């Protein structure tokens, strides 16, 4: 009783119930707030950990990409060097062929092949050897015509060009198989 005021027991019970509900609601709200703060703190820690790992991974990716670009550049340079060497070899081969053909045409160079001596005019193959050799024992050579010499020099030059081409192919294969940082 408050002064002359009488509070009915039902109202008192209701007031106590409202007060208890308010305290429970306040505790529940405080708990949810604390739980939310804990969840936020956990999420912030997780995000920081994940961001750190992602930053580290991105750095590694960038490093590997730079290494790959350097290897690609080195490989491209090797291919360019191989191509330049091949072109230079072909140029030298053509100029050497042209020089030899010019020497053949000017008669400064002559191609000769060994030949056997023809049989004597009598045609006696079984004749007993006489006192002289009759030219059969000495080394006899025949000179090739300019046209035949040019053909042989051209054929030889083609073969040399193929050798240069095979060398270039081998250089390309070796460059493709080369390990990073390895010198040829």
Phi and psi in degrees as a GROMACS rama.xvg file:
@    title "Ramachandran Plot"
@    xaxis  label "Phi"
@    yaxis  label "Psi"
@TYPE xy
-111.535  111.636  UNK-2
56.3796  -127.716  UNK-3
-93.8045  2.36826  UNK-4
-85.4398  126.686  UNK-5
-106.27  126.974  UNK-6
-100.248  123.44  UNK-7
-63.9276  150.512  UNK-8
-62.1179  -32.5334  UNK-9
-66.1933  -39.1866  UNK-10
-68.5961  -37.9331  UNK-11
-63.309  -45.158  UNK-12
-62.851  -40.205  UNK-13
-64.9566  -42.1347  UNK-14
-63.7791  -42.6922  UNK-15
-63.8676  -42.3237  UNK-16
-63.0132  -42.1944  UNK-17
-64.2302  -42.5071  UNK-18
-63.6412  -43.6813  UNK-19
-64.7878  -42.286  UNK-20
-63.4312  -39.7775  UNK-21
-65.2403  -41.4425  UNK-22
-64.9884  -44.7391  UNK-23
-62.183  -43.4656  UNK-24
-63.1066  -40.4661  UNK-25
-65.4042  -43.6061  UNK-26
-63.9871  -42.343  UNK-27
-62.3983  -45.0994  UNK-28
-63.2861  -42.4644  UNK-29
-63.5624  -41.8403  UNK-30
-63.6771  -43.1334  UNK-31
-63.8666  -40.8079  UNK-32
-62.2204  -45.283  UNK-33
-65.3759  -40.5312  UNK-34
-63.4157  -42.316  UNK-35
-62.8753  -41.5691  UNK-36
-64.7467  -38.6442  UNK-37
-65.4294  -41.512  UNK-38
-64.3743  -41.2047  UNK-39
-64.8474  -41.0477  UNK-40
-64.9147  -41.5641  UNK-41
-65.0794  -42.7928  UNK-42
-63.7163  -41.812  UNK-43
-62.9745  -41.5328  UNK-44
-65.5495  -42.0693  UNK-45
-63.4717  -45.7186  UNK-46
-62.4395  -41.0238  UNK-47
-62.843  -43.0265  UNK-48
-64.0648  -46.1805  UNK-49
-65.8999  -41.2598  UNK-50
-63.4065  -38.3832  UNK-51
-63.3572  -43.9365  UNK-52
-66.2127  -39.8823  UNK-53
-66.0748  -41.2403  UNK-54
-62.3646  -42.8797  UNK-55
-64.0466  -43.4681  UNK-56
-64.6258  -41.3567  UNK-57
-63.467  -38.6147  UNK-58
-62.6773  -42.4586  UNK-59
-65.8938  -40.7988  UNK-60
-60.5673  -45.0297  UNK-61
-62.864  -42.4444  UNK-62
-61.684  -44.9419  UNK-63
-66.8435  -37.9151  UNK-64
-63.6728  -41.157  UNK-65
-63.8002  -40.8837  UNK-66
-63.296  -41.6949  UNK-67
-64.28  -41.3323  UNK-68
-64.7479  -39.3208  UNK-69
-64.2877  -41.9121  UNK-70
-65.5139  -40.7559  UNK-71
-62.2178  -42.7393  UNK-72
-64.0833  -43.3082  UNK-73
-63.113  -41.5261  UNK-74
-65.0313  -43.8641  UNK-75
-61.8181  -38.5974  UNK-76
-66.1932  -40.5616  UNK-77
-60.8727  -42.8871  UNK-78
-65.1153  -40.5145  UNK-79
-64.9877  -41.6268  UNK-80
-64.264  -41.4838  UNK-81
-62.7057  -44.7602  UNK-82
-63.5386  -43.6778  UNK-83
-62.7493  -41.9939  UNK-84
-64.4599  -42.419  UNK-85
-61.5391  -46.8239  UNK-86
-62.3722  -40.1861  UNK-87
-65.0095  -41.8171  UNK-88
-62.51  -41.4752  UNK-89
-64.4623  -39.3538  UNK-90
-63.2043  -43.8898  UNK-91
-65.9285  -38.6366  UNK-92
-64.0281  -42.9794  UNK-93
-65.8236  -42.5526  UNK-94
-68.0058  -35.4667  UNK-95
-65.8086  -42.4986  UNK-96
-62.3919  -45.3571  UNK-97
-61.9125  -38.9522  UNK-98
-63.4268  -45.616  UNK-99
-64.9178  -42.7632  UNK-100
-64.398  -39.8241  UNK-101
-62.8733  -41.0624  UNK-102
-65.5823  -36.8652  UNK-103
-65.0982  -42.8588  UNK-104
-69.0206  -33.269  UNK-105
-84.1931  -1.64681  UNK-106
68.3221  17.2965  UNK-107
-77.4653  -20.3136  UNK-108
-131.68  137.358  UNK-109
-134.762  140.595  UNK-110
-100.661  133.601  UNK-111
-128.613  152.639  UNK-112
-128.528  148.275  UNK-113
-72.8086  140.802  UNK-114
-132.974  158.437  UNK-115
-88.57  151.7  UNK-116
-72.73  142.07  UNK-117
-65.0787  156.601  UNK-118
-71.9622  151.291  UNK-119
-57.8589  162.432  UNK-120
-59.8975  -29.0301  UNK-121
-71.1512  -23.0256  UNK-122
75.3509  17.79  UNK-123
-85.7496  102.284  UNK-124
-80.5373  -25.263  UNK-125
-97.8149  9.28002  UNK-126
-63.6439  145.226  UNK-127
-69.8074  143.543  UNK-128
-64.3547  135.715  UNK-129
-93.4304  -162.494  UNK-130
-75.7248  -23.2683  UNK-131
-107.847  159.36  UNK-132
-81.1052  -18.4538  UNK-133
55.3831  29.0216  UNK-134
82.2781  1.16631  UNK-135
-84.0934  -22.8579  UNK-136
-87.6199  -23.7133  UNK-137
-79.0721  158.169  UNK-138
-82.1841  122.655  UNK-139
-109.597  140.994  UNK-140
-127.121  147.066  UNK-141
-117.146  140.6  UNK-142
-88.1048  135.424  UNK-143
-79.2509  151.673  UNK-144
-67.4493  161.782  UNK-145
-60.8248  -40.9243  UNK-146
-63.9582  -45.3044  UNK-147
-65.0494  -39.2169  UNK-148
-64.2073  -42.6597  UNK-149
-62.4083  -41.7597  UNK-150
-59.6794  -47.2239  UNK-151
-65.7136  -40.3128  UNK-152
-65.2794  -40.6191  UNK-153
-63.6863  -41.9102  UNK-154
-64.4074  -42.3676  UNK-155
-63.3656  -41.312  UNK-156
-63.8659  -40.2114  UNK-157
-60.5437  -43.1351  UNK-158
-62.798  -41.3609  UNK-159
-65.0256  -36.9871  UNK-160
-63.3091  -39.1902  UNK-161
-64.9133  -38.6391  UNK-162
-62.7098  -42.3054  UNK-163
-63.6583  -39.0958  UNK-164
-64.7564  -42.7651  UNK-165
-64.5239  -39.8514  UNK-166
-59.7241  -42.3744  UNK-167
-65.3816  -39.9537  UNK-168
-62.298  -42.2784  UNK-169
-64.0098  -38.6948  UNK-170
-64.2811  -38.9345  UNK-171
-65.0868  -44.6832  UNK-172
-62.4368  -44.5657  UNK-173
-63.0885  -38.6311  UNK-174
-66.3116  -37.9562  UNK-175
-67.7215  -32.2442  UNK-176
-88.3552  -10.1185  UNK-177
-63.0423  135.092  UNK-178
-79.1425  152.559  UNK-179
-56.3623  131.718  UNK-180
83.4495  -4.57716  UNK-181
-85.6658  140.456  UNK-182
-95.8874  146.538  UNK-183
